[in-house]
Amino acid sequence: MNCTSIGQKLSFATATVALLALGSIEPAAAISLYSITELPFVPTDINDKGQIVGSQYLWESGTLTELGFLPGANATYAKGINNVGQVVGSSGLLGSSSSAFIWQDGIMSSLGTPPASICTGCYYATANDINDQGQIVGDLVSWSYQGFVWANGTLIDTLAPSYLINDADAINNAGQVIVTGAARWSVAFVWNNGTLTALDTPQDTTTITYVKAKDINNAGQVVGSFSVPFFVSTPRIDTLLWDGNTGTILDNIDGNVFSANSINDSTLVVGESRSNNSTTYASIWEDGELFDLNTLIPADSGWELVSASKINNKNQIVGTGKINGESRGFLLTPEAKSVPEPTSVLGVLGLGGLSMVLSRLRKRKWGN
C-alpha cells in the first residue's frame, strides 16, 4: 500500500477473480488487501509502530498492558499515543471528576491542576493527543469547555478563549493544533504558536453552520465535517479536507454519507459511511475514491466493519465492528502479498475485462 494506491490494488485484485475459474488463485487471497486482528477493547489511537491504546490498555503485537490509574481514581481512558510510546488520556472517578495524564514506561503522571486564572472550578480534564515532541493537547471543563496546549511540564496556552465552548482534538509534529470553537454555531481553526487561523467552509459561516475539525497530519492537512442543520432551508452534511485553510468536499457516493475520523501523511482518510438504508460501515478515502473496508478484507472473516477511527503512517487502521454479532475492536494491516503483479493479470484478462469486472465489484460494493 506504500507504493500502490488502493484503487490500483483493487483493480488488480478484482481482475484476478476472472482467473478463479482456472483454479490458479484462491478466492480469499484474490481480493483481500488487509488482514484483520481482533482487539480486546475499543481502540482510540495507533502509532506508527503499531502500538494501540483504548480504554485503560496498551496493546502491542498481541501483548496487553494495563495502564493503571492516578491516585484515588477508579477509571482510566487512554486517548492518544505517540511514536515514543507515551500515552495520554484521563483518569479519575467513574462518572465524576478526572485529571489529564501522561503514561510512559509503566508510570502514570497527572498533568496537574490548571491555575484558577485559566480554569475556575475545573472538575474534568482530559488529554486528547500527544506529538513526538511530547506536546499535549486536551480539554478543561468547568462552566465552560476550554482547549489547552501543554509542554515541558507547563500549561502553555489555552485555545480560542473567546468561545464559550472549544476543544482541541489533535496535534501534529509541527505543533499545529486543530481547534473547534462553538458559540451560536461552530468554527474550526488551526492553532500554531499562539495564532488561530480559521478554516474556510463551503458556506458563509455568518449563517447557522456547524464545523468540526477531527484530525491533522504532519503536512498540516485537516479533516472534519461541515453541516447545516435540518431547521435551515437547505440542510446538508459534508466531509471536508483542508489543505492550508482551503476546504475541499470529499464527495459522498450514491447517497452514502461519509464522515471522516483520521488522516495520515499519505492523505488516506478513514471514517464511516451511512448508506441509504441507514447501514453504517467503515470506509477509506483516497484520491477522490471512497471504499467500503468490508470489501478489502477476507470474505470469510466473519467481520462486519462499522467504523474506522484511526490510520497510521504504515496504513494500519483501527476501529470497531461486529463478529458473531458481538461488538469488538479491530486492527487492519495491509497485506504484503495480497495482489499479484499487474502483468500476470492484464496479460490474461486485458484492459476491457478489467474495467468490466471492477465496475461490477464497485456496484456491488455500494449496494446498487
Secondary structure by P-SEA (a helix, b strand, c coil): cccccaaaaaaaaaaacccccccccccccccccbbbbbbcccccccccccccccccccccccbbbbbcccccccbbbbccccccbbbbbbbcccccbbbbbcccccbbbbcccccccccccccbbbbccccccccccccccccbbbbbccccccccccccccccbbbbcccccccbbbbbbbccbbbbbbbcccbbbbbbcccccccbbbbbbcccccccccccbbbbcccccccbbbbbbbcccbbbbccccccbbbbbcccccccbbbbbbbccccbbbbbccccccccccccccccccccccccccccccccbbbbbbbcccccccbbbbbbccccccaaaaaacccaaaaaaaaaaaaaaaacc
